[in-house]
Amino acid sequence: MGPDAELTLTPVDAEHLHAALCRALDAHPAPANAPGCRTRAAPADPNPGPGWAL
């Protein structure tokens, strides 16, 4: 897989990936150009729901 490889996700898979990345990066400061989900102060959900796993 090269640097321009394409990743195809379902909307549900994309939400799970997004949540996993946010949780993984939670302890790190957000860069200046971070999206809103990384810049607003919101506690991580300890129970993200069925089927969710890192």
Summary of the structure (lengths in Angstrom):
residues: 54
radius of gyration: 13.1
end to end distance: 22.2
largest distance: 35.6
contacts: 64
relative contact order: 0.16
helix: 35%
strand: 0%
